[in-house]
Amino acid sequence: MITLSLSISLYLDLGINKLSTLEGLGKLNNLYSLDLEHNKLTDLPNEVFNLEKLERLFVNDNSIPLSSIKQFDLKENGLGEKKEVNLFYTRNHVFNKKG
């Protein structure tokens, strides 16, 4: 008898969908690449930072302030001794509302 073990790595492309919020990504344990480019996101949920197998995160062309991305600390967010995470963060349009 032969027993096979299959591990599936996931790439999820949610780019160009006018998304303003995200939910349920924490359940995707094998997610290694997440493309959130060209949406209307203003923040990333904490569950994104806890994806243990995440290697690439694309957040280009949203409205996410850099302060939200700075929390992407490998040791603080459950990623342990991971070698690196490639973060793609350009053209994020952040506006301060003047009261």
N, C-alpha and C positions, 0 to 999 in steps of 0.2 A: 504494500500500500504506500502511495506517495502522498504526502501532505504538502500543499503549497501555501505559502503565506504571501499575500499580495498587499503591498502598501501603495496607495494612490496619492500622488502629489497633485495639488490643485493650483491652477492659475485661474483667477477670477477677474474678468474684465467688466467693470461697471462704468466705464468711461462714457462720456457724452450722453448722459441720461437725465440731466437737470436735477440730480439728487440733492436734497438739502439736509437729509438725515440718514443715518445708517443704523440698523439693528440686526442682531442675530449672527454677526460675523464670528463671535467667540466660539460658536459650535463647529466651525470649520477647522478642525485640528490639524489637517494636513495642508493647509493653505500656505504655499511658499511664495506666491506672487499676487499682489493685489493692485489693480489698476483702477484708480478713482479719478483720473484726469478729466478735465473739462466738465465739471459739475458745479453745483452751487453750495458746496460744503463750507461751513464756517468753523467747524471743529471736527475732531476725530473722537469717536467713543473710546473709552479705556480698553475695551475688549480688543481693539486693533493692536494695542501695545502689548497685549498678553498672548498673541499668537506665536507659539514657540517655534514653529518651523518657517515663519515669515522671513524671506530673504530679500524681497524687493517690494517697495511701496511707492507707488506713483500717485502723487497728489498735485501735479501741475495744473495750473489754470483753475483754481478754486478761490475761495476767500478765507483761507485758513491762516491765522496769524502764526508767525514763527514761534511765538511762545507756546503754542499748542504742540508744535513738533519737537521742541526742546525736551519735552518729557519722555521722548523716545530713548530712554536710557536702558541699555542692555541689562545691567545688574538690577535696576530698580523695578523692572517690569516683567520679571519672570522669564526672560530670555536666557538667563544663565551665562554659560561660557560660549555662547554662539560666536562664530568667527566674525561676522559682520552682517549688517543689513544695509542694502543699497536704498537710499532715500532720494527720490526725484521730486524736488520742490522748486519750481520756477513759476513765474507769472501768477502768483497768488495776489489777488487784488484785495487789499485790506484797507478799509476806509474807517476813519474815526469820525463819529458823529459829533458835531459841535452843538452843544446845548443851547 
